[in-house]
Amino acid sequence: MKSIIATESEQPEIYATVKRERPAIHRAVSKMAKQMRGLSDVSQKQAIAELTAIWILANYPENLELALSLSDAMREQTDIYLRESKTASARH
C-alpha cells in the first residue's frame, strides 16, 4: 500500500499549517501525555493506538484502504519525527 505522505513542495499548505500550529500541537500533546501518565506502558500504547484508530476511522469511515493508507502515513511521519528528534538531540 502506497503511503500518502507528500513532500513540502507537493503540499506546501499542509506544511505551512503544521509549522504555524506547532506550538498548539505541542501543548495538546503535553496535556494528553499528562493524562496518560497513570497508565502502564502497555496501556499507554493501547490508548495511543485506540485514539489514532478512532481519528482515522472518523476521517475515512467507509474506506478501509484509505484508512490503512493514513495509518501507514502516520507511522512514517512518526519515524520521521523520531529521526529528527534524535538528530536534534545529538547536535545539543
Disulfide bonds with the S-S distance in Angstrom:
none
